[in-house]
Structures are given as C-alpha cells and as structure tokens.
Amino acid sequence: MDCIFCKIIEGEIPSKKVYEDEAVYAFYDINPSAPVHVLVVPKTHMESLNTVDEGNIQTVSNVLLSIPKIAEQLGLLNGYRVITNCGTDGGQTVPHLHFHILGGKKLSEKLN
C-alpha cells in the first residue's frame, strides 16, 4: 500500500507529531487552513467514513475520543472545528480516514 498517512504513522515520512497512543496518531498539517491545523488519523488504515463498519467502529471511536484531548493540549479552549472529507467530491485528497482539527482564531460560520 502506498498511503502517505500510513508512512507518516510508521515514521517513514517525517511529521510534527502532536499526539500518539496505541490507536491514534495526530500531527500538524503541512498546508494549514487555520493558525492551528492538526490531522488526527487512526493507525489502522481505513479509506474513509464510507468504510466504517461494525468491525472497525472501535477504532473510529478511539479517534473521536482523542480529539477533545488533543484540542485541550493545543490550547483550543474557546472552541475548534472538526472536519472529515469523504471521497473526491467531498475534498478528500488522501484515502486514509482522517479528521482535521482547526482553531486558534474565531472561525467563520461558513464552510466554503
């Protein structure tokens, strides 16, 4: 498999790590859309939300449970946005499920 996020998780590609546990890896986005822009990925490869099922829902749950911890660690006390893109029309450019944490300023209510 030639997945850039899997390579980042394995340490084959460098990243600026923010958080890691047995199921989750989080790192700063190299092309940030906000003052704080972190990607949170499951260590188990899944393509997108479309591939979530009863067999891997616990992995997704671990990712979601880590997001508030990561946001607090980043000092996002006044709020933050979490986004996941699904498929090419949804803007997904890396086919590995991931969640964007955006914050560090007051974000617009508009998403586009």
N, C-alpha and C positions, 0 to 999 in steps of 0.2 A: 504494500500500500504506500502511496506517495502523498501522505497527508502532512501538510506543514504543521498543523497543531500537534499531531502525534510526534513529529520530530522535535518540536519545542518541548513537549512533555518529557521526552526521552533525553533531552539535553543535547541533541544533535544540532539544533539551531539555538543560538543564544536568545535569551529573553530577560526582561527585567521583572523578575518574579515578585509578586505581591503576597501570595498565599499559596499554601500547599498542604494537603492532607492525603490520606490514603485513596480518596476517590476524586479529588478536585485539584485543579491547577489554575491559578489566576496570574495574569501578567498584564503589564501596560501595553496598550495598543500602539503600534508604531506610527499610526496616522490618526492622532486623536481628533475627536469631534467636540471635545469639551476640555476644560482645564484638567479634569480627572476623567480618564477613559481607560477602563480596565476590562479585559476579556476574561470570562470565567468559563472553563471548559471541563467536562468530565474526562477523566483519564482513560476511560473506556471509549473507544471510537463509536460514535453514532452519527449518522449523516445529518439529521435534523429532527425537529419535533415530529415530523411525519414517520419517523422510525421508532418512536417511543411505544413500548408495549408493556404488558404485564411482566415480562422477563427482565426489563431494564428500568422500570419506573423507580426503583430504589436508587439507582444511580442518579437519575434526574432529581429526585428528592434531595439527595446529598448536595447536589449543586445548588438547588434553591435554598436550602438551609444555610449554606455557606455565604450567600450573597449579603445578608444583613451584617454578618460578622466582618466581611471584607469592607463593606461600606463604613462601618464604625471605625475599623482600623485606618481607613483612608481619611477619617475626619469629616465624613459627609453627614454631619449632624442635622442639617436643615433640610435634608432630602436629596434624592437622586432618582435617576430614571434607569429602568432595566429594559433592554430590548433584545429580542432574538429575531433574526431574519430566517425565513423558511423558503427555500427554493430560489431560483434565479429571479423570478418576478418579484419576490419579496426582498431582494437585495442581498441574498446570501452569496458570498464570494468564496468562502472556504467551506467545503462539505464535511464539516465536523460540528456537531451541535455546540453552540457557544452563546453566552449571554454577555451583552455589553452593559457595564455599569458606567453611567455618565453623570457627572456632577461637578462640583467646585464653583458653581455660579448658579444664579437663578436661570433655569431653562425655560424656553418658550413653551407655551401650551401646544403650539403647532408642531407636528412631527415631520412635515415636509416643507 
